[in-house]
């Protein structure tokens, strides 16, 4: 069952690389065509070898789906690394940073998890085909490779639902999962096109608008310039990106209802209101902290943009990391840990879980002060939850939050050992929070010459953060105990 699904999943990488061949041809980068075609062939052969011998396996249960999600993302990243690596090895006269396969794997993992940490210190010097491949992996990864597979080849049934849930998605726009994922892609296409057009009208060249529109709405953050969005020094572009980043961070289900019933629905959705409140408070605090070093206009501009970029898990930068104090870095790290709305393209623990935990604390305190047999309603917005359901939701939120913070701490300790005394603790916390939150902001720790072990630690953090811990734990458990 697992191998059959993995066979279908790797075929998605083959399709993506095949679709990238016309981009290389358009720019006359003929040496890039062979890496794409070879990767597509490897994916097709591997997919066939996995799928056909196992095509009559039974239905996928949730346990199997979790293992498929965790192992599938590693396999997809390994295949997605091939174009980076092969082009770096085969292209002459260009100093590409992916000749080390560890760097290529890191870049692919960062792309497919829509993180945005990069090995490319000069992305402007990369071939157009690699610039495209970076953005394409983030754009697909923002919604999810498994979601793409379900959109193209899955039919109705319990297996489809379990695979959908295994990729850390729970929102249902329609009763059918297949209809839901197709609606998600329709909205995603619409917002991507609108983002590209808006950025082009604001003054970005067409190619740059295409790349930044794709990575912006996917809250991925890969950019074409070493100084990211700060390269443009444009208030108009930064304001547009604020809107694009927020749009990518709101639940697709909310977008769907707002497109049908009007934009007023955004402010009637509980999670969206809390998300915007957290954004506003965090941006204000970071801006106030920046006033210690910068004029009011600069502090507000960069503080707002950077906190929005951190909490929406996008990773665009309007200023260099040296602009921020250790206090500001920790504030931004908090935003990365919180993340955006559940059901969006963002990472982090998710706003709705924080809302549940905050409400749960108040609910527990009220229950403590009441007689044991008193009925104390658990309310979020206008909805009142039965006590059994309230406890179930609180258990899920607290479990994910606890595990997320445990893995964050492990990542911080591991990276601190590997980078030594070159970077401070605030920098290490910031980098790991950025990786596990699938953000992409960096203090400079991430670079092509970092130790291979450090690349693997951050790759692990990106993988764990994208899948929200549980599938990874189930994969590790299955490796020890078997698929029972």
Secondary structure, DSSP 8 states (H G I E B T S, - for coil): -HHHHHHHHHHHHHHHHHHHHHHHHHTT-HHHHHHHHHHHHHHHHHHHHHHGGGTT-----HHHHHHHHHHHHHHHHHHHHHHHHHHHHH-SS---TTSSHHHHHHHHHHHHTT----S-TTGGGS-HHHHHHHHHHHHHHHH-HHHHHHHHH--SSHHHHHHHHHTT----SSSSHHHHHHHHHHHHHHHHHHHHHHHHHTT--HHHHHHHHHHHHTT----SSTTGGGGT--HHHHHHHHHHHHHHHS-HHHHHHHHHH-GGGGGG-HHHHHHHHHHHHHHHHHHHHHTTTS-HHHHHHHHHHHHHHHHTT----SS-GGGS-HHHHHHHHHHHHH-S-TTSS--SS-HHHHHHHHHHHHHHHHHHHS-TT----EEETTEEE-HHHHHHHHHHHHHHHHHHHHHHHHHHHHHHHHHTTSS-HHHHHHHHHHHHTT----SS--STTS-HHHHHHHHHHHHHHHHTTHHHHHHHHHHHH---
